[in-house]
């Protein structure tokens, strides 16, 4: 309720219990300003609960970020903790390929998935991201992404004209040979079905030797670095790509045709 509504109910109750010569009836605004100050102090004291007025999502963010619960120590050692997630690229895509018989086939894709692992201490993407062409990525895709993060990265040749690598850039294992085949201590997941698979848990524990942190449900702020990376990537790359497609006045077939070499 708004402050005016609460004040009206407050005055109605006071009329039943308090004489008209006592407070708040002996003030100009019937105690409205004092009540508003009390509500502001109450909101500041119980910030997490008060934010529930703006929805469940606002309540979760208020309780788990900013001045909320501070029970997660900062990670300062590289490869101590990493974060994993998959990002869905919505759109209409097709792949064009040639079968062993020599026939040219065009297959439509419902969506693309981009899977990455980011280091919490350095905010670096470790290993080559994995692209999944299925409707949903599965446990095998998770393990392929983990394998790419451990194996040494070799710089791939660029086939797009005018596209170059920045000189100081590169994956950690590419720039620092001592990081080749490095593994992490803890990996943070969300509660997606592919992350809960027994194969993922067993191989991470027995082959890599790391602990798995699934985290609470519906709290992406626990994996803030990977979520922020995908947000930045979407705004800086994919949205710009869509705008350029519209600006060039391309045909529908040209817009949806992406050739994967």
Residue frames relative to the residue before (quaternion, step in Angstrom):
aa qw qx qy qz dx dy dz
X 1.0000 0.0000 0.0000 0.0000 0.00 0.00 0.00
X 0.5187 -0.6164 0.4954 0.3249 3.53 -1.23 0.50
X 0.6764 -0.5046 0.3511 0.4058 3.54 -1.28 0.34
X 0.6403 0.5286 -0.3310 0.4484 3.59 1.02 -0.77
X 0.6525 0.5044 -0.3205 0.4659 3.58 1.01 -0.77
X 0.6477 0.5010 -0.3224 0.4750 3.58 0.96 -0.79
X 0.6450 0.5208 -0.3250 0.4551 3.58 0.99 -0.81
X 0.6341 0.5314 -0.3375 0.4491 3.60 0.98 -0.77
X 0.6653 0.4797 -0.3037 0.4849 3.57 0.96 -0.86
X 0.6139 0.5508 -0.3374 0.4538 3.58 1.08 -0.73
X 0.6755 0.4819 -0.2919 0.4756 3.59 0.90 -0.91
X 0.6335 0.5362 -0.3388 0.4431 3.60 0.98 -0.80
X 0.6727 0.4763 -0.3010 0.4797 3.60 1.00 -0.78
X 0.6292 0.5387 -0.3354 0.4488 3.58 1.07 -0.73
X 0.6133 0.5590 -0.3468 0.4372 3.58 1.08 -0.70
X 0.6702 0.4981 -0.3004 0.4609 3.58 1.11 -0.62
X 0.8053 0.3377 -0.1309 0.4694 3.59 1.04 -0.75
X 0.7750 0.3442 -0.1600 0.5054 3.61 1.07 -0.66
X 0.5028 -0.6402 0.4811 0.3255 3.63 -0.97 0.74
X 0.5884 -0.6217 0.3951 0.3334 3.57 -1.11 0.64
X 0.6330 0.5308 -0.3415 0.4483 3.59 1.21 -0.17
X 0.6506 0.5113 -0.3132 0.4661 3.61 1.24 -0.22
X 0.6705 -0.4618 0.3919 0.4286 3.52 -1.40 0.10
X 0.6038 -0.1562 -0.7805 -0.0424 1.67 -2.00 1.53
X 0.4569 0.7256 -0.4338 0.2767 3.60 1.26 0.02
X 0.6607 0.4987 -0.3182 0.4621 3.61 1.21 -0.28
X 0.6017 0.5150 -0.3734 0.4830 3.62 1.26 0.42
X 0.6598 -0.5495 0.3494 0.3750 3.54 -1.25 0.51
X 0.8067 0.2273 -0.0999 0.5362 3.61 0.89 -0.93
X 0.5230 -0.6843 0.3886 0.3274 3.57 1.18 0.56
X 0.7101 -0.4940 0.2624 0.4276 3.58 0.94 0.90
X 0.3174 0.7879 -0.4856 0.2063 3.57 1.22 0.33
X 0.6885 0.4862 -0.2980 0.4480 3.60 0.83 -0.93
X 0.6430 0.5123 -0.3304 0.4636 3.59 0.97 -0.77
X 0.6413 0.5169 -0.3218 0.4670 3.58 1.02 -0.79
X 0.6479 0.5116 -0.3250 0.4614 3.61 0.98 -0.80
X 0.6374 0.5129 -0.3325 0.4692 3.61 0.99 -0.76
X 0.6393 0.5209 -0.3216 0.4652 3.56 1.01 -0.78
X 0.6625 0.5024 -0.3108 0.4605 3.60 0.95 -0.83
X 0.6352 0.5202 -0.3321 0.4643 3.60 1.03 -0.75
X 0.6609 0.4967 -0.3038 0.4736 3.59 0.93 -0.86
X 0.6432 0.5191 -0.3184 0.4642 3.56 1.05 -0.79
X 0.6475 0.5158 -0.3149 0.4643 3.58 1.01 -0.81
X 0.6789 0.4884 -0.2945 0.4625 3.60 0.94 -0.86
X 0.6567 0.5166 -0.3125 0.4518 3.57 1.04 -0.73
X 0.7702 0.1981 -0.1009 0.5977 3.60 1.07 -0.76
X 0.0496 -0.8629 0.5028 0.0111 3.54 0.71 1.15
X 0.6638 0.5270 -0.3144 0.4275 3.59 0.91 -0.89
X 0.6999 0.4517 -0.2750 0.4801 3.57 0.88 -0.90
X 0.6510 0.5277 -0.3260 0.4376 3.58 0.99 -0.78
X 0.6269 0.5523 -0.3463 0.4267 3.60 1.07 -0.63
X 0.5062 0.6496 -0.4235 0.3774 3.61 1.23 -0.25
X 0.5236 0.6323 -0.4111 0.3964 3.60 1.21 -0.32
X 0.7302 0.4141 -0.2199 0.4969 3.59 1.18 -0.58
X 0.7401 -0.4049 0.2134 0.4928 3.58 1.21 0.40
X 0.6606 -0.5296 0.3693 0.3832 3.54 -1.29 0.43
X 0.6411 0.5330 -0.3337 0.4400 3.58 0.97 -0.82
X 0.6553 0.5034 -0.3146 0.4671 3.58 0.95 -0.83
X 0.6368 0.5309 -0.3330 0.4492 3.59 1.01 -0.75
X 0.6659 0.5042 -0.3084 0.4553 3.60 0.92 -0.87
X 0.6693 0.4915 -0.3041 0.4670 3.58 0.95 -0.84
X 0.6534 0.5174 -0.3221 0.4491 3.58 1.00 -0.78
X 0.7036 0.4727 -0.2715 0.4559 3.58 0.98 -0.79
X 0.7924 0.3262 -0.1486 0.4935 3.58 1.13 -0.55
X 0.7398 0.2849 -0.2249 0.5666 3.58 1.19 0.38
X 0.7633 0.3564 -0.2504 0.4772 3.56 -1.27 0.23
X 0.8026 -0.2020 0.1844 0.5301 3.57 -0.65 -1.14
X 0.4123 0.7149 -0.4699 0.3133 3.59 1.23 0.38
X 0.8154 -0.2091 0.1681 0.5129 3.57 -1.15 -0.63
X 0.1090 -0.7958 0.5952 0.0236 3.57 -0.80 1.07
X 0.3217 0.7671 -0.4889 0.2629 3.56 0.60 1.16
X 0.6102 0.5299 -0.3555 0.4696 3.58 1.21 0.44
X 0.2858 -0.7857 0.5202 0.1744 3.63 -0.24 1.19
X 0.5466 -0.6283 0.4504 0.3218 3.55 -1.12 0.71
X 0.3501 -0.7259 0.5589 0.1952 3.55 -1.03 0.89
X 0.0656 -0.8343 0.5473 -0.0099 3.59 -0.61 1.12
X 0.6569 0.4907 -0.3100 0.4813 3.61 1.25 -0.21
X 0.4582 -0.6857 0.4822 0.2955 3.65 -0.72 0.96
X 0.8368 0.1672 -0.1797 0.4893 3.53 -1.14 0.83
X 0.4238 0.6766 -0.4948 0.3432 3.60 1.16 0.37
X 0.7872 -0.0215 0.0429 0.6148 3.56 1.00 -0.88
X 0.0697 -0.7790 0.6227 0.0247 3.56 -1.01 0.90
X 0.2700 -0.7485 0.5871 0.1488 3.55 -1.28 0.45
X 0.1106 -0.7980 0.5921 0.0208 3.54 -0.97 0.94
X 0.1921 0.7519 -0.6225 0.1010 3.54 -1.17 0.67
X 0.3498 -0.7072 0.5719 0.2245 3.52 -1.33 0.32
X 0.1956 -0.7805 0.5868 0.0905 3.56 -1.03 0.82
X 0.2992 -0.7733 0.5398 0.1449 3.54 -0.77 1.08
X 0.1895 -0.7576 0.6172 0.0958 3.55 -0.96 0.95
X 0.1910 -0.8003 0.5612 0.0896 3.56 -0.26 1.24
X 0.4014 0.6867 -0.5351 0.2845 3.54 -1.04 0.78
X 0.4781 -0.6158 0.5274 0.3377 3.52 -1.33 -0.15
X 0.0381 0.8057 -0.5847 0.0869 3.54 -0.58 1.19
X 0.0652 -0.7580 0.6440 0.0799 3.54 -1.25 0.47
X 0.2136 -0.7357 0.6240 0.1544 3.53 -1.24 0.51
X 0.2117 -0.7721 0.5934 0.0832 3.52 -1.05 0.88
X 0.1428 0.7973 -0.5698 0.1388 3.56 -0.59 1.12
X 0.4059 -0.6968 0.5449 0.2298 3.53 -1.34 0.35
X 0.3961 -0.7249 0.5189 0.2200 3.57 -0.82 1.00
X 0.6669 -0.4917 0.3612 0.4279 3.62 -1.23 0.27
X 0.6515 0.5116 -0.3211 0.4590 3.59 1.16 -0.49
X 0.5835 -0.6064 0.3663 0.3972 3.60 1.25 -0.12
X 0.5253 0.6293 -0.4234 0.3856 3.60 1.25 0.06
X 0.3542 -0.7208 0.5593 0.2053 3.57 -1.06 0.80
X 0.0669 -0.8156 0.5739 -0.0297 3.57 -0.65 1.16
X 0.1486 -0.7549 0.6339 0.0787 3.54 -1.08 0.84
X 0.0594 -0.8144 0.5769 -0.0183 3.57 -0.61 1.17
X 0.3535 -0.7463 0.5309 0.1906 3.55 -0.89 1.00
X 0.2131 -0.7703 0.5928 0.0993 3.55 -1.04 0.87
X 0.4608 -0.6862 0.4921 0.2732 3.55 -1.03 0.82
X 0.7845 -0.1456 0.1422 0.5858 3.58 1.00 -0.82
X 0.3128 -0.7037 0.5965 0.2262 3.52 -1.38 0.11
X 0.2009 -0.7523 0.6144 0.1269 3.54 -1.20 0.60
X 0.1527 -0.7589 0.6282 0.0783 3.54 -1.01 0.89
X 0.0963 -0.8100 0.5785 0.0019 3.59 -0.65 1.16
X 0.0379 0.8069 -0.5838 0.0812 3.57 -0.77 1.09
X 0.2034 -0.7213 0.6431 0.1575 3.53 -1.37 0.35
X 0.1033 -0.8030 0.5868 0.0169 3.57 -0.76 1.08
X 0.4098 -0.6966 0.5367 0.2423 3.56 -1.07 0.81
X 0.4568 -0.7261 0.4458 0.2556 3.60 -0.73 1.07
X 0.6798 0.5058 -0.3032 0.4360 3.61 1.00 -0.73
X 0.8042 0.2821 -0.1272 0.5074 3.60 0.84 -0.96
X 0.3569 -0.7479 0.4776 0.2920 3.62 1.26 -0.31
X 0.4482 0.6867 -0.4552 0.3468 3.59 1.17 0.46
X 0.4038 -0.6404 0.5875 0.2859 3.54 -1.21 0.59
X 0.1608 -0.8012 0.5716 0.0741 3.58 -0.58 1.12
X 0.8116 0.1790 -0.1636 0.5314 3.54 -0.62 1.11
X 0.6100 -0.5674 0.4244 0.3549 3.51 -1.31 0.45
X 0.4542 -0.6790 0.4914 0.3021 3.66 -0.78 0.89
X 0.3502 -0.7266 0.5590 0.1921 3.54 -1.18 0.67
X 0.2093 -0.7677 0.5971 0.1015 3.57 -0.96 0.94
X 0.1333 -0.7837 0.6052 0.0413 3.56 -0.79 1.11
X 0.2756 -0.7938 0.5285 0.1206 3.56 -0.84 1.03
X 0.5342 0.6326 -0.4084 0.3843 3.62 1.23 0.04
X 0.6759 -0.4745 0.3659 0.4290 3.56 -1.32 0.14
X 0.7771 0.0341 -0.0052 0.6284 3.58 1.09 -0.77
X 0.3978 -0.6954 0.5328 0.2724 3.57 -1.01 0.69
X 0.2822 -0.7794 0.5464 0.1199 3.56 -1.10 0.74
X 0.7670 -0.3658 0.2602 0.4584 3.55 -1.34 -0.14
X 0.6216 0.5470 -0.3492 0.4387 3.59 1.03 -0.70
X 0.6405 0.5172 -0.3244 0.4659 3.58 1.01 -0.77
X 0.6148 0.5418 -0.3444 0.4581 3.59 1.06 -0.72
X 0.6968 0.4689 -0.2780 0.4662 3.57 0.89 -0.90
X 0.6015 0.5379 -0.3671 0.4628 3.61 1.10 -0.58
X 0.6417 0.5127 -0.3173 0.4740 3.58 1.02 -0.81
X 0.6463 0.5066 -0.3156 0.4754 3.61 1.02 -0.79
X 0.6316 0.5236 -0.3311 0.4660 3.60 1.02 -0.76
X 0.6559 0.5121 -0.3140 0.4571 3.59 0.96 -0.86
X 0.6585 0.5194 -0.3129 0.4458 3.58 1.09 -0.67
X 0.6949 0.4645 -0.2691 0.4785 3.60 1.17 -0.52
X 0.6715 0.5057 -0.3075 0.4459 3.57 0.95 -0.84
X 0.5683 -0.5916 0.4342 0.3722 3.64 -1.06 0.64
X 0.3447 -0.7457 0.5423 0.1760 3.55 -0.99 0.92
X 0.1470 -0.7623 0.6257 0.0757 3.54 -0.96 0.93
X 0.5113 -0.6696 0.4454 0.3029 3.56 -0.87 0.96
X 0.3091 -0.7702 0.5379 0.1476 3.54 -0.80 1.09
X 0.4904 -0.6463 0.4820 0.3308 3.61 -1.02 0.66
X 0.3683 -0.7290 0.5398 0.2039 3.57 -1.03 0.83
X 0.2447 -0.7980 0.5405 0.1062 3.57 -0.88 1.00
X 0.5927 0.5554 -0.3725 0.4490 3.61 1.26 -0.19
X 0.4635 -0.7065 0.4651 0.2639 3.56 -0.75 1.06
X 0.8113 0.2537 -0.2074 0.4842 3.56 -0.89 0.97
X 0.6138 0.5403 -0.3501 0.4569 3.61 1.25 -0.14
X 0.0223 0.8071 -0.5859 0.0695 3.58 -0.76 1.08
X 0.5024 -0.6142 0.5129 0.3276 3.55 -1.32 0.32
X 0.4641 -0.6292 0.5337 0.3222 3.56 -1.15 0.58
X 0.5854 -0.6363 0.3758 0.3335 3.55 -0.93 0.91
X 0.7581 0.3657 -0.2545 0.4762 3.69 0.75 -0.84
X 0.5662 0.6443 -0.3750 0.3517 3.60 1.22 -0.19
X 0.3359 0.7323 -0.5594 0.1950 3.52 -1.34 0.16
X 0.5826 -0.5627 0.4459 0.3811 3.56 -1.25 0.32
X 0.6622 -0.5329 0.3343 0.4071 3.63 -1.09 0.54
X 0.7096 0.4482 -0.2761 0.4683 3.60 0.83 -0.93
X 0.6115 0.5403 -0.3479 0.4617 3.57 1.24 -0.35
X 0.7228 0.4255 -0.2386 0.4894 3.59 1.01 -0.82
X 0.7878 0.2070 -0.0927 0.5727 3.59 1.06 -0.73
X 0.3331 -0.7831 0.4882 0.1935 3.63 -0.21 1.21
X 0.6158 0.5646 -0.3622 0.4132 3.62 1.07 -0.56
X 0.6444 0.5111 -0.3248 0.4670 3.61 1.25 -0.23
X 0.4249 0.6971 -0.4797 0.3217 3.61 1.21 0.06
X 0.8381 0.1178 -0.1568 0.5091 3.54 -1.01 0.98
X 0.3581 0.7277 -0.5077 0.2906 3.61 1.15 0.50
X 0.1696 -0.7666 0.6130 0.0884 3.57 -1.14 0.73
X 0.4465 -0.7008 0.5052 0.2330 3.54 -1.28 0.38
X 0.5409 -0.6345 0.4556 0.3119 3.55 -1.31 0.31
X 0.7991 0.0595 0.0157 0.5981 3.59 0.94 -0.93
X 0.1027 -0.7664 0.6310 0.0631 3.55 -1.07 0.78
X 0.2578 -0.7825 0.5562 0.1091 3.57 -0.84 1.04
X 0.0895 -0.7866 0.6109 -0.0024 3.53 -0.86 1.12
X 0.3590 -0.6096 0.6093 0.3581 3.49 -1.40 -0.14
X 0.6451 -0.5660 0.3676 0.3583 3.58 -1.27 -0.08
X 0.2179 0.7748 -0.5553 0.2093 3.58 0.97 0.82
X 0.6409 -0.5619 0.3670 0.3725 3.56 -1.16 0.64
X 0.6503 0.5285 -0.3269 0.4370 3.58 0.97 -0.81
X 0.6661 0.5048 -0.3046 0.4568 3.60 1.10 -0.63
X 0.6796 0.4991 -0.2801 0.4589 3.57 1.19 -0.54
X 0.4393 0.7161 -0.4511 0.3010 3.60 1.27 -0.09
X 0.5580 -0.6219 0.4407 0.3281 3.56 -1.07 0.78
X 0.6115 0.5628 -0.3550 0.4282 3.59 1.04 -0.74
X 0.6530 0.5123 -0.3167 0.4592 3.59 0.97 -0.84
X 0.6794 0.4914 -0.2932 0.4593 3.59 0.86 -0.95
X 0.6792 0.5039 -0.2976 0.4429 3.59 0.89 -0.95
X 0.7103 0.4557 -0.2775 0.4592 3.59 0.83 -0.92
X 0.6271 0.5175 -0.3492 0.4659 3.58 1.03 -0.65
X 0.6934 0.4693 -0.2765 0.4717 3.58 0.99 -0.82
X 0.7788 0.3843 -0.1969 0.4549 3.59 0.79 -0.99
X 0.7383 0.3977 -0.2333 0.4923 3.61 1.00 -0.73
X 0.7643 0.3295 -0.1865 0.5221 3.58 0.85 -0.98
X 0.3259 -0.7756 0.4843 0.2401 3.59 1.09 -0.65
X 0.5166 0.6328 -0.4210 0.3942 3.59 1.07 0.67
X 0.4680 -0.6382 0.5332 0.2990 3.51 -1.35 0.33
X 0.3178 -0.7413 0.5661 0.1702 3.56 -1.21 0.65
X 0.0980 -0.7845 0.6121 0.0162 3.55 -0.83 1.08
X 0.2098 -0.8163 0.5304 0.0913 3.56 -0.27 1.29
X 0.3172 -0.7822 0.4895 0.2188 3.58 1.11 -0.55
X 0.6275 -0.5471 0.3931 0.3903 3.59 -1.26 0.28
X 0.5911 -0.5885 0.4297 0.3458 3.54 -1.25 0.54
X 0.8632 0.1226 -0.1051 0.4783 3.56 -1.18 0.78
X 0.5950 0.5208 -0.4027 0.4610 3.60 0.97 0.83
X 0.0912 -0.8413 0.5311 0.0417 3.61 0.32 1.19
X 0.5374 0.6339 -0.4180 0.3669 3.63 1.16 -0.32
X 0.5513 0.5892 -0.4026 0.4323 3.62 1.23 -0.25
X 0.7387 0.2546 -0.1733 0.5996 3.60 1.25 -0.38
X 0.0400 0.8769 -0.4776 0.0351 3.53 0.93 0.98
X 0.6593 0.5424 -0.3327 0.4006 3.62 0.95 -0.76
X 0.6906 0.4487 -0.2887 0.4883 3.60 0.90 -0.84
X 0.6277 0.5232 -0.3411 0.4645 3.59 1.06 -0.69
X 0.6634 0.4924 -0.3069 0.4726 3.59 0.98 -0.81
X 0.6117 0.5524 -0.3518 0.4437 3.59 1.04 -0.70
X 0.6812 0.4712 -0.2930 0.4776 3.58 0.88 -0.90
X 0.6227 0.5356 -0.3445 0.4548 3.60 1.04 -0.69
X 0.6725 0.4813 -0.2920 0.4806 3.57 0.93 -0.88
X 0.6438 0.5296 -0.3195 0.4504 3.57 0.97 -0.84
X 0.6566 0.5151 -0.3111 0.4548 3.57 0.98 -0.83
X 0.7078 0.4595 -0.2689 0.4644 3.58 0.87 -0.94
X 0.7476 0.4356 -0.2279 0.4466 3.58 0.91 -0.89
X 0.7937 0.3108 -0.1455 0.5022 3.58 1.08 -0.62
X 0.7783 0.3900 -0.2270 0.4366 3.57 0.42 -1.21
X 0.6634 0.4944 -0.3186 0.4625 3.61 0.94 -0.79
X 0.6278 0.5227 -0.3330 0.4709 3.57 1.04 -0.74
X 0.6244 0.5432 -0.3306 0.4535 3.56 1.04 -0.79
X 0.6611 0.5009 -0.3059 0.4675 3.58 1.00 -0.84
X 0.6424 0.5243 -0.3280 0.4526 3.60 0.98 -0.81
X 0.6604 0.5082 -0.3139 0.4550 3.56 0.96 -0.85
X 0.6077 0.5493 -0.3575 0.4485 3.58 1.05 -0.68
X 0.6863 0.4733 -0.2877 0.4714 3.57 0.95 -0.86
X 0.6642 0.5253 -0.3148 0.4287 3.59 1.00 -0.77
X 0.6778 0.5062 -0.2928 0.4456 3.57 1.07 -0.63
X 0.3404 -0.7705 0.4772 0.2507 3.60 1.31 -0.05
X 0.2026 0.7921 -0.5403 0.1989 3.52 0.87 1.01
X 0.5529 -0.5858 0.4662 0.3659 3.53 -1.23 0.38
X 0.6625 -0.5071 0.3625 0.4155 3.57 -1.24 0.37
X 0.6501 0.5200 -0.3253 0.4485 3.57 0.97 -0.82
X 0.6665 0.4930 -0.3104 0.4652 3.58 1.01 -0.76
X 0.6313 0.5479 -0.3362 0.4339 3.57 1.06 -0.66
X 0.7710 0.3746 -0.2055 0.4722 3.59 0.90 -0.85
X 0.6038 0.5725 -0.3680 0.4150 3.60 1.20 -0.18
X 0.0738 0.7678 -0.6290 0.0971 3.56 -0.53 1.19
X 0.2215 -0.7903 0.5606 0.1105 3.57 -0.59 1.12
X 0.1964 -0.7650 0.6063 0.0926 3.55 -0.81 1.08
X 0.2820 -0.7780 0.5430 0.1424 3.56 -0.54 1.21
